[in-house]
Amino acid sequence: MSLDHKGFDPSTLVYWRQRLARSKRPHRINEAVRKVIEETGIVRGRHKRTVDSTILADAVATQDTITQLISAIRRVGRLVPGGAEAIVAVCTGHDYSEPGKPSIDWDEPGAKDALVSALVNDANALLAALAGDGRDEPDERVESALALLALVAGQDVEPAEGSDGTDGRWRIARKVAPERVISTVDTEARHTRKSPENRRDGYRAHVATEPETGIITDEALTKAAGRENSDPAVAETFLDREDETCEWYGDSASGTGDLRGAINDAGSEAVIKPKPVQPPVEDGFTVDDFTVDEDAATVGCPAGHIRPISRTRQATFGALCRDCPLRERCTTSKTGRTIKLHRRDDLLRAARRAWALPRHREEQRLAHPPHRRVQPTQPHRPQPHSQSRTLGSDPTDHLKDEPPATIRELTGPNRGPACRERDLAYALIVSRVLAPKPKLSTLAWWNDTTLGADLGVGGAGRDEVYAAMDWLLGRQDAIEASLASRHLREGGMAMFDLSSSWVEGSHCALAARGYSRDGRKGKLQIEYGLLTDPEGRPVAIRVFAGNTADPTAFTEAVQVVREKFALARLTLIGDRGTQYMSDTFAQVTAQLTIRRSVGRIGVCFDNAQAESFNAALKVERVYRTVYPTREHARADVARYIEFRYNSQRLHSALGYKTPQEAHNEYLNSQLAA
């Protein structure tokens, strides 16, 4: 596809996926690709493989225990011969012909447990009634419906308190069942997570690629949860299907001892990031500080004590820790330190030692660049009716054409005298552009890439980073004044808005509860006002307490423009929020001798046309296209306006005519008059 291709409707992909799934050869595309690879020999002699995975989000809604039980019983009634009659005869806990959930007091635990008991008993009674119905020919749909009902009735419930499970009293289990079915519509979808905060539902897609060409050499689609569906387990299957020995690259999710052992046994090499080892005491001894002698089957601790390795691969130091002078750095357990060793502990230790070498990390980084091999299926800003995004260049290419203004300021005269703080501040801003992440994660990222060494900030610590931010704060006025002189002019325009971000912890002096603009109600937050030029380039920013009102922030923004930037005439543009329509804001603008220009209160027509156009532009074009540069975006928006919005798109307000047709009719009427 070309960069300016208009894309296609996602229903096209859905249609062909469904046809492939129902066909006798659903994997024909993968088979064709493999055949081309084998016949062309394009990866022959290339002995590197990268493994990765991502979550494919499922479209079905997850269902709670009660909904699943009712849905599974109704499913049996629809699919199993005699099922509907059996439900009427033996199921008394709920009227399954009524849609929706039962009407109970959902805040009352006793009522909920009673309903669960009734539904589980109904499910068991229904299964018992249909167990001997004398079906001659097994029907896959019937058997699946019955099996699903049995599974749902057992996966999320446990006997109620004081019950042995035989008296018909049940409750929702206080745990999550392994391999839990989350939907009776899509029984293969599973709960999973990319991080403790990022929970997802769906499937997991695994790929093996040849990193130099980017060609996918193997793939698998599995359930999102389960040990056999994990990255290391699937990577082992990829390993088994390779005809030649290779170097295998992957992130820490694939860095298990079992996979390293399989790779080693196959005569291949694992260049996989190891999982970090955590000490039980902060800054204390990790398992790597203990020496392991596999021949003697012993483990030695930092204090010199030696203990044997048990059959379960454990070494218990117990009473030896009681009077040990190193105890405070080793363990807080009353029973002393216990070391648990993997059966391939030698490979895990060797991997952690190798990872300490910059050369090893660089090899892994080059073969396994982050966020390139497999991308998640959900975009950051999903649109309900968006078409497939246009394929094109890297969306960050525009950074190469025109670096952000703040970075130019730091690399120019305002970069300041050479010092450690300047280099760290510069590295933080560069990292923010290339890979936005929290500052502590950025520190780790520097060590995982060559950027830390390239910018001279390798080995930087947390305190150094915060000191660099303080140093940058001291130069804020000079940087902002330079930006204002470049991007703002007397009598020109600027954009201003106030936003908020929620904070954790208890040591932020500005943290307070206020109006949350990011949907984190009840959280402490800070607020910040941003001033930009008409192109959206940041010029100045001010941070406020989390309960600061908009007029207060606006007043400071005006003072910055007048006093620090020496601009007497400037048009400040903000959104049409109710705060700007208030009497308080009117009084503030009067005190600052500022003339307001806002729409009338409650008259939505003042801005309706602009809002309608912006909505159509974003939904129909911008959200569907990846723009490599700003110039590409400008040209594409212009094409949309001229060739789509004005000449093809019908408008109900114009009598279902295009703007061009309405304009021509107006001109013709003027000529006729």
Long-range contacts (C-beta under 8 A, 24 or more apart in sequence): 1-390, 1-391, 1-392, 3-390, 3-391, 3-392, 3-393, 3-628, 3-632, 4-390, 4-632, 4-636, 4-639, 5-390, 5-391, 6-387, 6-390, 7-387, 7-388, 7-389, 7-390, 7-624, 7-625, 8-387, 8-388, 9-387, 9-388, 10-386, 10-387, 10-388, 13-388, 30-219, 33-216, 37-215, 37-217, 42-213, 42-215, 43-210, 43-213, 43-215, 43-217, 46-210, 46-212, 46-213, 47-244, 47-245, 47-246, 47-247, 48-210, 48-211, 48-212, 48-246, 48-247, 48-249, 48-367, 49-208, 49-209, 49-210, 49-211, 49-217, 49-238, 49-242, 49-246, 49-247, 49-248, 49-249, 50-208, 50-209, 50-210, 50-211, 50-248, 50-249, 50-250, 50-367, 50-368, 50-373, 51-206, 51-207, 51-208, 51-231, 51-234, 51-235, 51-238, 51-248, 51-249, 51-250, 51-254, 52-206, 52-207, 52-209, 52-231, 52-250, 52-251, 52-368, 52-373, 52-374, 53-204, 53-205, 53-206, 53-207, 53-231, 53-234, 53-253, 53-374, 54-204, 54-205, 54-374, 54-375, 54-376, 54-377, 55-192, 55-194, 55-200, 55-202, 55-203, 55-204, 55-205, 55-224, 55-376, 55-377, 56-202, 56-203, 56-204, 56-205, 56-221, 56-376, 56-377, 57-200, 57-201, 57-202, 57-376, 57-377, 57-378, 58-183, 58-186, 58-189, 58-201, 58-202, 58-203, 60-183, 60-185, 60-186, 60-189, 61-183, 62-182, 62-183, 62-189, 62-191, 62-201, 63-182, 63-183, 63-184, 65-116, 65-152, 65-156, 65-157, 65-172, 66-101, 66-102, 66-112, 66-115, 66-116, 66-119, 67-101, 68-152, 68-156, 68-181, 68-183, 68-184, 69-116, 69-119, 69-120, 69-122, 69-123, 69-152, 69-153, 70-94, 70-96, 70-101, 70-119, 71-184, 72-123, 72-145, 72-148, 72-149, 72-152, 72-153, 72-184, 73-119, 73-122, 73-123, 73-126, 73-149, 75-145, 75-148, 75-149, 75-184, 76-126, 76-130, 76-145, 76-146, 76-149, 78-145, 79-141, 79-142, 79-145, 80-130, 80-142, 80-145, 80-146, 81-133, 81-135, 81-142, 82-130, 82-133, 83-126, 83-130, 83-145, 86-126, 86-129, 86-130, 87-122, 87-126, 89-129, 90-122, 90-125, 90-126, 90-128, 90-129, 91-122, 91-125, 91-126, 92-118, 92-122, 93-117, 93-118, 93-119, 93-121, 93-122, 94-118, 94-119, 94-122, 112-172, 113-160, 113-169, 113-170, 113-171, 113-172, 116-157, 116-170, 116-171, 116-172, 117-160, 117-168, 117-169, 117-170, 117-171, 120-153, 120-157, 120-170, 121-168, 121-170, 123-149, 123-150, 123-152, 123-153, 124-153, 127-153, 148-181, 148-184, 148-187, 151-181, 152-181, 152-184, 155-180, 155-181, 156-180, 178-225, 178-226, 179-223, 179-225, 179-226, 180-225, 188-223, 189-223, 189-224, 190-223, 190-224, 190-225, 190-226, 191-224, 191-225, 192-224, 192-225, 200-224, 204-229, 205-374, 206-231, 206-234, 206-235, 206-238, 207-373, 207-374, 208-235, 208-238, 209-373, 211-249, 211-366, 211-367, 211-368, 214-373, 232-256, 232-258, 232-259, 235-259, 236-262, 239-263, 239-266, 239-268, 242-268, 245-269, 247-271, 247-367, 248-272, 249-363, 249-364, 249-367, 249-368, 250-368, 251-368, 252-276, 255-351, 257-342, 257-343, 257-344, 257-345, 257-347, 257-348, 258-344, 260-344, 260-347, 260-348, 260-351, 261-343, 261-344, 261-347, 264-344, 264-347, 270-347, 270-351, 271-360, 271-363, 271-364, 271-367, 272-351, 272-364, 273-355, 273-361, 273-364, 273-448, 274-348, 274-351, 274-352, 274-355, 277-352, 280-330, 280-331, 280-332, 280-333, 280-337, 281-328, 281-329, 281-330, 281-331, 281-332, 283-329, 284-328, 284-329, 284-330, 284-331, 285-326, 285-329, 285-330, 287-339, 287-341, 288-349, 288-352, 290-315, 290-339, 292-341, 292-345, 292-346, 292-349, 294-345, 294-346, 299-339, 299-341, 301-326, 301-330, 301-337, 302-326, 302-330, 303-330, 309-341, 313-340, 313-341, 313-342, 313-343, 313-345, 314-338, 314-339, 314-340, 314-341, 315-339, 315-341, 358-453, 361-447, 361-448, 361-449, 362-450, 365-448, 365-449, 365-450, 370-435, 381-623, 383-619, 383-623, 383-624, 385-619, 386-619, 386-623, 386-624, 387-624, 388-624, 389-624, 389-625, 389-626, 390-624, 390-625, 390-626, 392-626, 392-628, 393-628, 394-628, 395-626, 395-627, 395-628, 396-434, 397-628, 397-629, 398-627, 398-628, 398-629, 398-630, 399-433, 399-434, 401-629, 402-630, 403-433, 404-433, 404-537, 405-483, 405-486, 405-487, 405-537, 405-538, 406-479, 406-483, 406-538, 407-433, 409-479, 409-482, 409-483, 410-479, 413-482, 414-475, 414-478, 414-479, 414-482, 416-471, 416-475, 419-471, 420-464, 420-468, 421-467, 421-468, 421-470, 421-471, 421-472, 422-468, 422-471, 423-455, 423-456, 423-457, 424-457, 424-460, 424-464, 424-465, 424-467, 424-468, 425-468, 425-469, 425-471, 425-472, 426-455, 427-451, 427-452, 427-455, 427-457, 427-460, 428-465, 428-468, 428-469, 430-455, 439-465, 477-564, 480-539, 480-540, 480-560, 480-564, 480-565, 481-564, 481-565, 483-537, 483-538, 483-539, 483-540, 484-539, 484-540, 484-561, 484-564, 484-565, 484-567, 485-565, 487-533, 487-535, 487-537, 487-539, 488-533, 488-539, 488-561, 488-565, 488-567, 488-570, 489-567, 490-567, 490-568, 490-569, 490-570, 491-569, 491-570, 492-534, 492-570, 492-571, 493-533, 493-534, 493-570, 493-571, 493-572, 493-573, 494-531, 494-532, 494-533, 494-534, 494-539, 494-561, 494-570, 494-571, 494-572, 494-573, 495-531, 495-532, 495-533, 495-534, 495-536, 495-572, 495-573, 495-574, 496-529, 496-530, 496-531, 496-532, 496-554, 496-557, 496-572, 496-573, 496-574, 497-529, 497-530, 497-574, 497-575, 498-527, 498-528, 498-529, 498-530, 498-544, 498-548, 498-550, 498-553, 498-554, 499-527, 499-528, 499-529, 499-530, 500-525, 500-526, 500-527, 500-528, 500-546, 501-525, 501-526, 501-528, 503-546, 510-543, 510-544, 510-545, 510-546, 511-545, 511-546, 512-545, 512-546, 512-547, 513-546, 513-547, 514-545, 514-546, 514-547, 514-548, 527-553, 529-553, 529-554, 529-556, 529-557, 531-557, 531-560, 531-561, 540-564, 540-565, 549-579, 549-584, 550-577, 550-579, 550-580, 550-585, 551-579, 551-582, 551-584, 551-585, 551-588, 554-585, 554-588, 555-588, 555-592, 558-592, 558-594, 576-607, 613-645, 616-645, 616-649, 617-641, 617-645, 620-644
